[in-house]
Each structure stands twice: as structure tokens, then as C-alpha cells.
Amino acid sequence: MTAPILIYHGFYDGPDLPTDIPTQERRYYLSRVRLEEHLSFLSANRLQAPSLPEFLANPRPNSVVLTFDDGHISNYDWAFPALETRGFRATLFTVAGWIGQSGRVSASQLREMNQHGFCIASHGLTHTPLTQLSAHALEVELRRSREILEQILGAPVVHLAIPGGFVNRLVLDKAREVGYQHICTSSPGLARPHSILPRLSITAHTSLRDFGRLALQNPVHIRKKQLSYWVRQSCKSIIGVSRYENLQRLLFPVAPMMNK
């Protein structure tokens, strides 16, 4: 049994992106209207949206797993009530060191969402690319994030999403060593209940038509996403991550996505 695990980040209200969203994050923000369109599509097509632990424990057909990375306040303000209204659940991969900062969710908000059946999981301590850390620093980054979230929730935290998709064998081994049982990557694909889980990124450039193709597990579109990811990763390895991101911002400026 497979399911698409979709990656969201933050949302904004109104026609334009707020100016306080960092440049490197802007392509990952969707309008509040687009989020509502996505959730309405799931409802109209009788798709379920379980939390990640629910899917792993009891995978069912017609499931779409919604995940939200970083812990932006819009996940609580807008995504949380919109999901609750439809009986959907989600998983919030939270950067533990950002909790309570300006524009980020607070500890009490995380507890509230968790009490309503939403899974709160780790996205690292500082959102640092994990492959750039020494073995000791990597252990601190992963272990301390888990400890902070467990103190807030009063429950085990066993799910991790790799920040920025920067992963290698050391990262996977260290994550398991400090207690994570399931690790989500940014490598696109359909997920089965295994310890390493692929995900599919939703950005400002994802049309409603393409969202539907992902939600309905269209095999041709999934393969296109995999090919695109391979090309991007190859470019990053050749010219470097910073130069790649600068080139991407130049070629694909963020604008509200209105095409269907």
C-alpha cells in the first residue's frame, strides 16, 4: 500500500507574499486560498489524510499524508483549523530551536495540535544541513531536537524529516542511533511503511492540476518529479547549492500560481 507524502511549508493571506519571508524560503509558501483548494480536492475525491504514524500503523488505500516543515505560525493559524474542519490530520516537522520565535509556532500551540491528533516530529535543532556537520555535532543536532520536543509533548518523538534533503549514510545511522524510527527525505516517490520515506514537495509553482496528479498517484507525473529531482541534485553537486539557489530565483521568480 503506497501513499504520497506531501511537503508543505508556510502560507500567506492576500494576493502577495509578505516581505518578511526570507528570500530562500519564498518559493515554498502558498496562498491560503491555494491550501483550501488542495484540501477541497482531497475531500471531493474521497481521499483520506492521516497523520504519518496513522499511515505507518494502518496503511489504507486513497491516503495522502500531509506534512508541514519548519514550524511556521501559519501552520497553526490556518492549516490546523482548515484540516480540523475536514477531519484531516497532518504531521508537523518542527525545527526545535525555532519554537516560540517570531513567526514560528509556540510550545503551547504544538501541544494543542498534538492533543487533536496531529503528529509533532523533528526537523532538526537549527535546520543546518546535516551532511555538513561532524559526527559529534550531528548527534547533538538530532538528539537535542528530539529531547526538546519530547519535553514539550510529554511523549516519544520518533519521526525525523531531513532538513533540505541533505542526507548520507552517517546521517541515517546517527538518526537511528539517537532513537528515530522513521526518516523522511526530500527524494520524490510514493511511500510504503518503511523506515526511510520519500516525499513530494509542494511549492508556489505547483498547479492545482499537478497537485491532483500527485494526490491520485499518477505514475507518469511521479516519474517526472523523480527525474526533475535528479537533475536538480546533479546541478547542485556541480555548481554548489548557493549558486544553484541563486540561479533558480533568477529563472523562476515566485508569483501566485493561478493556473488550474
WOZIRA-V999361 format. One record per helix or strand of 3 or more residues. SS is the DSSP state (H for helix, E for strand). FROM is the first residue (numbers start at 1). LEN is the number of residues. If there is no record, write none. Layout:
ss=[SS SS]
from=[FROM FROM]
len=[LEN LEN]
This chain:
ss=[E E H E H H E H E H H E H H E H H E H H H]
from=[3 10 23 29 32 52 63 73 91 96 107 119 130 135 159 163 169 182 208 219 241]
len=[6 3 6 3 13 6 8 14 4 3 9 4 3 19 3 3 9 3 8 21 11]
